[in-house]
Amino acid sequence: MKLKLAAICATAFVLTACSQQEEPTPVFITPEYDKYGTPSCPAGYDLATTEAGQTVCNPVTQ
């Protein structure tokens, strides 16, 4: 009985691990603006524009 339970648990674990994962949603931060209205981002972020036209700081991927 314990062997059957272990086999069922192992099968469930493998199926869960192999299930399709969702695409992660990107995390943006708001850029800082100087007194002239020029946006800038902290280290590790690049300035980007979303599809909606918003200016955001996008994390740099390596």
Buried (B, 14 or more C-beta within 10 A) or exposed (E): EEEEEEEEEEEEEEEEEEEEEEEEEEEBEEBEEEEEEEEEBEEEBEEBEEEEEEBBBBBEEE
